[in-house]
Amino acid sequence: MAGWFKALLQKPRKSPDPSSHVDGAPAYLPSSPSPPLQRSSGSLPRSLTNSPKLVTSTSWIASRPDSARWSKLYDVCICHSEGDLEFVEQLVAYLESQPEHFRCFLQLRDSAPGSAVVTELCNAVQNSHCWVLLITPNFLKDPWCCYQMHHALTEAPMANGRTIPVLKDIDRRDYPRELRCIYYISVVLQENGFRQIKETVMRYLQDLCQNPRSRD
């Protein structure tokens, strides 16, 4: 065996950089349309570990009645499977208890009694700034969840920060193909996941209020 080839085989492999591991790392949607993933047979959805500085002051969304925030009834619509209702109720309670008082649409709570479910959902999607898609094993098996996902994507096909996929208890390989050009949030610790969702919604609303015409 050639000496150079033998030496190559014996060369120790470089250990992976722990900073490149995305599971559990902060993952935020960009304020501009997400760049498409490079074409690859093994391409996976990506999360961001570095994001622009977030202005934490609530003055940009709290006071002026003519703010672009009030152009819609809800700040965020939660799209989920009924099997994940407990987690979603905790998320909604968290968002609504924040100083920003996020206005959330939760279907079982906020739909008008006796109204058509499809109509209520369509109205909620159209009247929300952002949509959280809770992607779980239950979500993937539920045709109704797929309908919700496609309706949100139809409303904002450029994925300009309004669609917020949240991965929970699934392998990244099972992430829906329709969402693979959109950055996601991976929930490992619930507290961190809730905080990342809040900051993503805040970033979108902040950009909306500062540049309302760019979001038309």
C-alpha positions as CSV (number, residue, x, y, z in Angstrom):
1,M,0.0,0.0,0.0
2,A,1.3,3.4,-0.9
3,G,2.8,5.3,2.0
4,W,0.8,8.5,1.5
5,F,-2.5,6.5,1.3
6,K,-1.7,4.6,4.5
7,A,-0.9,7.9,6.2
8,L,-4.2,9.3,5.1
9,L,-6.2,6.4,6.5
10,Q,-4.4,6.8,9.9
11,K,-5.0,10.6,10.0
12,P,-7.4,11.4,13.0
13,R,-10.7,12.9,12.1
14,K,-11.5,16.3,13.2
15,S,-14.2,16.4,15.9
16,P,-17.3,18.3,15.1
17,D,-17.6,21.9,16.2
18,P,-20.2,22.0,19.0
19,S,-21.1,25.5,18.0
20,S,-22.4,24.2,14.7
21,H,-25.1,22.0,16.4
22,V,-28.5,23.5,15.7
23,D,-30.8,21.5,18.0
24,G,-31.7,23.7,20.9
25,A,-29.9,26.7,19.5
26,P,-31.8,30.0,19.1
27,A,-33.5,30.0,15.8
28,Y,-35.1,33.2,14.5
29,L,-36.9,34.2,11.3
30,P,-35.1,36.9,9.3
31,S,-36.7,40.2,8.8
32,S,-36.3,39.8,5.0
33,P,-37.4,36.9,2.8
34,S,-35.5,33.7,3.7
35,P,-32.8,32.7,1.1
36,P,-33.6,29.3,-0.5
37,L,-31.6,26.3,0.7
38,Q,-28.9,25.1,-1.7
39,R,-30.1,22.1,-3.7
40,S,-28.8,18.9,-2.2
41,S,-30.1,15.4,-1.8
42,G,-29.4,15.7,1.9
43,S,-30.5,19.2,2.5
44,L,-32.3,19.9,5.8
45,P,-34.1,22.9,7.2
46,R,-31.8,25.4,8.9
47,S,-32.0,27.4,12.1
48,L,-30.1,30.6,12.8
49,T,-27.6,30.9,15.7
50,N,-26.8,34.6,15.0
51,S,-29.6,37.2,14.6
52,P,-29.8,41.0,14.6
53,K,-30.0,42.8,17.9
54,L,-33.6,42.9,19.1
55,V,-34.9,46.2,20.6
56,T,-36.5,45.1,23.9
57,S,-38.4,48.3,24.6
58,T,-42.1,47.9,24.1
59,S,-42.7,51.6,23.2
60,W,-42.6,50.8,19.5
61,I,-45.8,48.7,19.7
62,A,-47.7,49.9,22.7
63,S,-48.9,53.5,22.4
64,R,-49.8,55.0,19.0
65,P,-53.3,54.0,17.8
66,D,-52.2,54.5,14.2
67,S,-49.4,52.0,14.6
68,A,-49.3,49.3,11.8
69,R,-49.7,46.7,14.5
70,W,-53.4,47.6,14.9
71,S,-54.1,47.0,11.2
72,K,-55.0,43.4,12.1
73,L,-57.0,41.8,14.9
74,Y,-54.3,39.4,16.0
75,D,-50.5,39.5,16.4
76,V,-50.2,35.8,16.0
77,C,-52.4,32.9,15.0
78,I,-51.4,29.5,16.4
79,C,-51.9,26.5,14.0
80,H,-51.7,23.2,15.8
81,S,-53.1,19.7,16.2
82,E,-55.7,19.2,18.9
83,G,-53.4,16.6,20.4
84,D,-51.0,19.4,21.3
85,L,-53.5,21.7,22.9
86,E,-52.0,21.7,26.4
87,F,-48.6,22.9,25.0
88,V,-50.3,25.5,22.9
89,E,-52.4,26.8,25.8
90,Q,-49.3,27.3,27.8
91,L,-47.7,29.1,24.9
92,V,-50.7,31.4,24.4
93,A,-50.8,32.1,28.2
94,Y,-47.1,33.0,28.1
95,L,-47.4,35.4,25.1
96,E,-50.5,37.1,26.4
97,S,-48.9,37.7,29.8
98,Q,-45.9,39.5,28.4
99,P,-45.6,43.3,28.7
100,E,-46.4,43.6,25.0
101,H,-49.8,41.8,25.5
102,F,-49.6,39.8,22.3
103,R,-53.0,39.2,20.8
104,C,-53.3,35.5,20.0
105,F,-55.9,33.5,18.1
106,L,-56.6,30.1,19.5
107,Q,-59.2,28.3,17.5
108,L,-61.0,26.4,20.3
109,R,-61.2,29.6,22.4
110,D,-61.7,32.4,19.9
111,S,-63.8,30.9,17.1
112,A,-67.4,32.2,17.0
113,P,-69.8,29.6,18.3
114,G,-71.7,27.8,15.6
115,S,-69.6,29.3,12.8
116,A,-67.9,27.3,10.1
117,V,-64.4,26.1,11.2
118,V,-62.9,26.7,7.8
119,T,-64.3,30.3,7.6
120,E,-63.0,31.0,11.1
121,L,-59.6,29.8,10.3
122,C,-59.3,31.7,7.0
123,N,-60.4,34.9,8.8
124,A,-57.9,34.4,11.6
125,V,-55.0,33.8,9.2
126,Q,-55.9,36.9,7.1
127,N,-56.3,39.0,10.3
128,S,-53.0,37.9,12.0
129,H,-49.6,39.4,11.5
130,C,-47.7,36.1,12.2
131,W,-48.5,32.4,12.2
132,V,-46.9,29.9,14.5
133,L,-47.0,26.4,13.0
134,L,-46.4,23.9,15.8
135,I,-44.9,21.0,13.8
136,T,-45.2,17.8,15.9
137,P,-46.0,14.1,15.2
138,N,-49.7,14.9,15.7
139,F,-49.4,17.8,13.2
140,L,-47.8,15.7,10.5
141,K,-50.6,13.1,10.7
142,D,-53.5,15.6,10.7
143,P,-54.8,16.6,7.2
144,W,-56.5,19.6,8.9
145,C,-53.0,20.9,10.0
146,C,-51.7,20.5,6.5
147,Y,-54.6,22.7,5.3
148,Q,-53.7,25.3,7.9
149,M,-50.1,25.3,6.9
150,H,-50.9,25.7,3.2
151,H,-53.3,28.5,3.9
152,A,-50.7,30.4,5.8
153,L,-48.2,29.9,3.0
154,T,-50.7,31.1,0.5
155,E,-51.2,34.2,2.5
156,A,-47.5,35.0,2.6
157,P,-45.7,32.9,0.0
158,M,-42.4,34.8,0.3
159,A,-42.1,33.8,3.9
160,N,-41.1,37.3,5.0
161,G,-41.0,36.6,8.7
162,R,-44.7,36.0,9.2
163,T,-44.6,32.2,9.1
164,I,-42.9,30.7,12.2
165,P,-42.4,26.9,12.1
166,V,-41.8,25.5,15.6
167,L,-40.4,21.9,15.7
168,K,-41.3,19.8,18.7
169,D,-40.6,16.1,19.2
170,I,-39.8,15.3,15.5
171,D,-36.7,14.6,13.6
172,R,-35.5,17.4,11.3
173,R,-35.8,14.9,8.4
174,D,-39.5,14.9,8.9
175,Y,-39.8,18.7,8.6
176,P,-42.4,19.4,5.8
177,R,-40.9,20.1,2.5
178,E,-43.1,23.1,2.0
179,L,-41.3,24.9,4.8
180,R,-37.7,24.0,4.1
181,C,-36.9,27.5,2.8
182,I,-38.1,29.0,6.1
183,Y,-36.0,29.2,9.3
184,Y,-37.5,27.4,12.2
185,I,-37.4,27.2,16.0
186,S,-36.6,23.9,17.6
187,V,-38.2,23.3,21.0
188,V,-35.9,21.4,23.4
189,L,-36.5,23.3,26.6
190,Q,-40.0,24.8,26.7
191,E,-38.9,28.0,28.4
192,N,-36.3,28.7,25.8
193,G,-38.7,27.8,23.0
194,F,-41.4,30.2,24.2
195,R,-38.8,33.0,24.5
196,Q,-37.6,32.5,21.0
197,I,-41.1,32.5,19.6
198,K,-41.8,35.8,21.5
199,E,-38.7,37.4,20.2
200,T,-39.4,36.3,16.6
201,V,-42.9,37.8,16.8
202,M,-41.5,41.0,18.4
203,R,-38.9,41.3,15.6
204,Y,-41.6,41.1,12.9
205,L,-43.8,43.6,14.6
206,Q,-40.9,45.9,15.2
207,D,-40.0,45.9,11.6
208,L,-43.6,46.3,10.6
209,C,-44.0,49.4,12.8
210,Q,-40.8,51.0,11.6
211,N,-41.3,50.2,7.9
212,P,-45.0,49.6,7.4
213,R,-44.9,50.0,3.6
214,S,-42.2,47.3,3.2
215,R,-44.7,44.8,4.6
216,D,-47.6,45.5,2.3
